[in-house]
Amino acid sequence: MTPERVEEEKPLTSALPVSVKSDDGKLATPIDFEILHTCIDIEDNNRTIRILTAKKEIKYLTVSHRIPNVHQAGLPPLPTGSWNYSQIKLSRNSNTPAFKKAKTLTFPSVTPLWHPDRIEYTSLHTAPTSSRTIKRGVELVTHPELNIPCIAKFAPMPWHTVLLTLETRNYHILHKHNINFPHDRPIGPAFLGHILEHGRAIGFLLEHVADARPATIADLDICREELGRLHALGYIHADVNRYNFLVARGSKKATLMDFASMRSAEGAEHYKNELEQLKMELGDEDSGKGKPDGDTVEWKYGAHL
């Protein structure tokens, strides 16, 4: 399955009566749950949904394309027992949604787990200043043990872990540099720990660059300076859109973000080309490249990530 697009869903409560049974004949217990994320496969139009149950358990459901509107159809009560994945199809007998093949799967993890701090996803809360996500799998959150908002970057679906694994490794490289040179200004936001889903790593927490805005062509010099610091380590960023350079109010420095594409440079020409690309990106404020989804973030001082 190769999912191609993700849609955010509103919270949904299980609506069908207790008499609904799973395919194995066991009664399913009615339970409230919230849909966290939805992904539609363009090949078969089936949708996979990530849900949070009343017991704070995260499970994944693949819903048949024959159930076109999940909200109108309602979902059957969840099967009992221990499981993290199931399918929902139309029952042959009643033509109503029914669970099939509830089971426990081993999903891929984001690696390596190099940071000592681990945070369970279910312990995170949406920050008061942000009621919606910034991008798919990027949210402004708070945690009971943290005094300030943070950025949670995570895999909404198990197959989204690949790029996060690359970025986790790249943050480890930057972290080791920042530790070895404590008197230098850190490159990138601080890496605050790994986000877990019932013990499985699905992402990480980052420092929130507060009261900042994306860079413009007027910030070219400070963005070149910041990018040059990364180049000095032997790496190119490889995604220098203006939204990956944040400039805080009153600051004469830019913070470089999003290191999923960071890789070793193959020579001086790589650095030169990236600096030229940076100038093009900052000069084209209408391109929308790298912009948060839709109108989820109001890009002005004090109102964005």
C-alpha angles and dihedrals in degrees: 000000000000109000112205108185139023129214126194113231131203118245111282130199122213104257111180123097126262092256091076111109134196120240093267090061096247117138112250117222116235109241138166119243140169126228108231102177139000130202125188121207108219091204097063103004091235113143128218116209129195111214138188114214128210087258089059091251120143117220136171125226129187109210120202119247086235086075096064100173114040094186095053096041095044121212127264119252113277118265117254124244134046116319140125103195136044143152128237118209136159112276114244092222104045102016088230127124113280135176120248131189102357105191146147115259130187105236124199119265134218108250154238104035095207100147118082095222120084124184126192113232092227090060092062122095131198109260114252091241094055123052095173138046121270095216135341103300095002118103139163104236146166132218129203091241095047123076098203137046117271136193115251113202113185147148110265088194130029093248092058093073098091099079091040089055089054091048092047090055091048092051088052089057091050092044092055090050092049091050093048092050104038094163093059122084107261119255110237129352120314116273105230103184148296123295114226132198105204089327097318114113110237102164145317146267121245136191112268113235097219128206094010140130136206116271125263132197088273087067095053095115096052091043091051089050092052094045089048090058089058091046089054088064091055098258139111121212095220095199108064100162115148094254090064091064114067122191116198121216111276092006126127091199133078125219115221115222140188112036099183092114098039112129143159116285118238096209147324091294089066092058093046093049093049093051089051090049090051091057091050093049095049091047094054104066092162098059094088091210109156093005117147114261116283114317096326094124128043103215105216134102112299097008109082146048 
